[in-house]
């Protein structure tokens, strides 16, 4: 028996909140990297780490959603996505830990980084839900290919 899903549309308020949250998290990370004291190489490393976390989070969210009803991606792809996500997190955490900045600055970067990852998963889900609801709408309003009673 096939899994059935209920089509539920998000409210415009929810979509606004999701996109604002995502934008604020991106801005918080960018501001943190730009104004963080220390060496330029440290800031560049952190910017790359945050970008790596951003895109690997989108990849994990997509892979999980694509495979929710059964595995459609190869095992190698799923493994690569999870390894990239773990590497992004581990390397970014290591970079933040070894930076010679005061604790409150590290705290700011950790919170904004986790906010970025969290809001990335939320925006990915919201966009995917919208897409799937649109597909269900189109499928339900499509005319049948044959006329009733025709063979």
Protein Blocks (a to p, Z undefined) as FASTA:
>chain_A
ZZddddddddfklmmmmmmmmmmmmmmmmmmmmmpgcjfklmmmmmmmmmmmmmmmmmmm
mmmmmmmnocfbdfklmmmmmmmmmmmmmmmmmmmmmpccdfklmmmmmmmmmmmmmmmm
mmmmmmmmmmmmmmmmmmmmpccfbdehiZZ
